[in-house]
Amino acid sequence: MAGGWTRDGAVSEQIEASIDDELNRMKALRRSGDRPSRETCAECDEPIPEKRRVAIPGVQLCIDCQSERDGARRPAAGFNRRGSKDSQLK
């Protein structure tokens, strides 16, 4: 793919480098289980299954509480009127 003044393949190399950086960051986070996994959930005191504790070192929440927390962080999907063709026609 041509990229103006860049050499062929430069864009692909940049994308691959970004992916590698993110993978390395995620691996480092996974290795840094500095605190031990809890046997019971920090929020509801339900037992955390051993398979979850082994899969996610340093886990503090059960699946249900983690799912609720992840769902609460999801931003509300708004409608972008600036990007809408309809708003540009009016």
ZIHU-V755337 format. One record per residue. N is the residue number from 1. RES is the residue in one small letter. PSI is psi as a letter, one per 40 degrees, with the letter a starting at -180 (999 if undefined). Layout:
# ZIHU-V755337
n->N res->RES psi->PSI
n->N res->RES psi->PSI
This chain:
# ZIHU-V755337
n->1 res->m psi->h
n->2 res->a psi->i
n->3 res->g psi->f
n->4 res->g psi->b
n->5 res->w psi->e
n->6 res->t psi->i
n->7 res->r psi->i
n->8 res->d psi->h
n->9 res->g psi->e
n->10 res->a psi->d
n->11 res->v psi->d
n->12 res->s psi->d
n->13 res->e psi->d
n->14 res->q psi->d
n->15 res->i psi->d
n->16 res->e psi->d
n->17 res->a psi->d
n->18 res->s psi->d
n->19 res->i psi->d
n->20 res->d psi->d
n->21 res->d psi->d
n->22 res->e psi->d
n->23 res->l psi->d
n->24 res->n psi->d
n->25 res->r psi->d
n->26 res->m psi->d
n->27 res->k psi->d
n->28 res->a psi->d
n->29 res->l psi->d
n->30 res->r psi->d
n->31 res->r psi->d
n->32 res->s psi->f
n->33 res->g psi->g
n->34 res->d psi->d
n->35 res->r psi->i
n->36 res->p psi->i
n->37 res->s psi->i
n->38 res->r psi->i
n->39 res->e psi->d
n->40 res->t psi->i
n->41 res->c psi->i
n->42 res->a psi->d
n->43 res->e psi->d
n->44 res->c psi->e
n->45 res->d psi->e
n->46 res->e psi->i
n->47 res->p psi->i
n->48 res->i psi->h
n->49 res->p psi->i
n->50 res->e psi->d
n->51 res->k psi->d
n->52 res->r psi->d
n->53 res->r psi->d
n->54 res->v psi->d
n->55 res->a psi->d
n->56 res->i psi->g
n->57 res->p psi->h
n->58 res->g psi->e
n->59 res->v psi->h
n->60 res->q psi->e
n->61 res->l psi->i
n->62 res->c psi->i
n->63 res->i psi->d
n->64 res->d psi->d
n->65 res->c psi->d
n->66 res->q psi->d
n->67 res->s psi->d
n->68 res->e psi->d
n->69 res->r psi->d
n->70 res->d psi->d
n->71 res->g psi->d
n->72 res->a psi->d
n->73 res->r psi->e
n->74 res->r psi->h
n->75 res->p psi->i
n->76 res->a psi->h
n->77 res->a psi->h
n->78 res->g psi->i
n->79 res->f psi->h
n->80 res->n psi->h
n->81 res->r psi->d
n->82 res->r psi->d
n->83 res->g psi->e
n->84 res->s psi->h
n->85 res->k psi->d
n->86 res->d psi->d
n->87 res->s psi->d
n->88 res->q psi->d
n->89 res->l psi->d
n->90 res->k psi->999
